[in-house]
Amino acid sequence: DMTKLNVTGVNLFARATDHLDEIIDQIQRLIDKGFAYESDDGVYFEIEKFEEFGKLSNRKIDELESHRELAETTKRNEQDFALWKKRDNVDEPVFHSPWGDGRPGWHIEDTAITEYYFGEQYDVHGGGLDLIFPHHEAEITQMEAVSGKSPMVRYWLHTGFLNVNGEKMSKSLHNFITIRELLEDWDADTFRFFVLSTHYRSPIDFSKDSLHQSEKSLERIKKFYSALDVESCDVESDLEALTEAHDEFFNSMDDDFNTPKAIAAIFKLITATKNEELAENDKIAIKAFLDDVSQILGVDFYLEETSAGSDDLFNLITDVRSDLRAAKQYELSDKIRDELINLGYEIND
Ligand SMILES: [Zn+2]
């Protein structure tokens, strides 16, 4: 499904169950360094030992209380979070550890895995806005405590929610649509373009109307692109509208991936050159720029000759023509036939 959406950059999906050794090893090092302790029902991180807790979300330890486990525990402090949970339910799958059978805490899996593949510090960590607290905060706490190095991550990228009628799209609310269902009715590029039309940190409101809007907008770029009708080659162009669009596109992308602003630069270019007779070198330069944009956004600008939509339209027109012939309105039906032939269709009565 992700490949169909042209999301092809992920080369590894790590499984927590394949990294139990790394998880246990990281917990042990946290205990050795005095940040974690074992109790009757698990191993816990002692938050008071890590002074910088809360630096990502600007929230305080007290607020963690709302996330505490409901069951009675033997934690030293209410806010301490679990690194290992000893078996509390025989029906659950368990794993072996020096602290008895059980399972890892939610946060430790991630830092054990990222330390294994990326090391103690790395550049980018993504996730939904709802993961900042407490999850990402706990990740920073664990990793920086164990490594003694800061920051664990240089750039955090938190995405806004995908909403349906103002509510978060989620499994539990039953207001979700799968990628497969989506792609039955919509082009993958249309969906990508729809997503890119909103800044990644902002919420996206999913609706047929907004998808339609994206479809139309993308179509406009595609028509502009195909009308250029030039071969790529190295040329110089000092077309002002192109220079402006180029600068605005790249400056916007450099500004925390402001994709809606970057896309707006393309439409400015289309509008600015609409009534101009463009020189060949300018057309070639615009095409080269749009090829770059297409590559960066991962959206194809080639106009498809026969999309499902144009098939429907073609059938509609030929149906109307049949009705006209049946009603002996030959002048009109012949006119439609000639126009269709002009468009490259073959009509056989
Ligand atoms: Zn995580």
Residues whose N, C-alpha, C, O or C-beta is under 5 A from the ligand:
A	BS01	ZN	D110
